[in-house]
Amino acid sequence: MVNQRLECIDAGSEYCPCYLAETDDCIICSHLQGKEFCDCNWNGVCVYQDFYWLNEKKKDIRKTIEAQIVDKKIIGSDILILKIKVTKTLARQLMQPGSYIFIRDPNQPFFFDVPMSIMRVDRQKTEIDVAIQLLGAKTKKLLDCGEKVLLKGPYWNGLLGLKHLKRLKEKNILVIARGIALAPALLVIEYLLSHKNKVTFMMDPGKMGKIFIEDYLHDLDIEVLRVNLRAEEGLAMVKNLLVYGAYSVVYSGGSDKVHSRIWNQIKDSGKDVQFVITNNGKLCCGEGVCGSCSLKLKDGSTIKMCKTQLEAETLIGGRYE
């Protein structure tokens, strides 16, 4: 087993208990794992009790809805930004850092659903912004969307180590992001600023060669720095900030290689800071059912990345290479 209690991002929400409770695969409830004793670390309403009072059935699942596209913008040749009108409830639910949705062109079958991180939420207008890198068949088909898009959500496990962000108030935070991961970093930054934190934002355009979020930064009271995380000078810049700064948390947005490079700078700096990273699991159903997001760690444990909250250090230190 992993050396920490597993946490489920959906525990205690309106979507718990879920399908996994019906198949004895619940992430946190030992009874709903087929065991005879209670050995969970959940402090909310008992998942097993909820399941029992529901006649041993799951709660209602997330629904796919048709949503209006308010604006569509193409940046360069490979970035599509959609502004989408949603319900007031969904806008509120998607304000949490790490939120994402599944979207697809209404003219395509269900297997064209693709997970997309939320970049920004306008709660007053009940609109969300998503940035899409046009890479494969699923994302390219989103170019065909006219006035509508099919949307399913909310999902919340786009970040690992989320609890460290939610505890912060009036602290110094270092946010680092590269490439398309610049998009979900915006939601993180706005959340941190709403809790009176001071943010330093290091941006790496990555292979795209462009900072596509510049228009979103004008109204944010943050320090912005550009960096190349593939160069030694860029990594030295990160380490220098860590050594001479007083950061409580470092956030890393990007590939697993980016996470490892930043983690190494944290270790070399000798500073004791919390680490939060983007979840790079291969998400398909978002419900822990299909198995595409399953990840086996070096200790033999298999976790479902779409629902399981882990410490970033556990993932980086315990992942199979």
Secondary structure, 3 states (H helix, E strand, C coil): CCCCCCEECCCCCCCCCCHHHHCCCCCCCCHHHCCCCCCCCCCCCCHHHHHHHCCCCCCCCCCEEEEEEEEEEEECCCEEEEEEECCHHHHHHCCCCCCEEEEECCCCCHHHCEEEECCEEECCCCEEEEEEECCCHHHHHHHHCCCEEEEEEEECCCEECHHHHHCCCCCEEEEEEEHHHHHHHHHHHHHHHHCCCEEEEEEECHHHCCCCCHHHHCCCCCEEEECCCCCHHHHHHHHHHHHHCCCCEEEEECCHHHHHHHHHHHHHHCCCCEEEEECCCCCCCCCCCCCCCEEEECCCCEEECCCEECCHHHHHHHECC
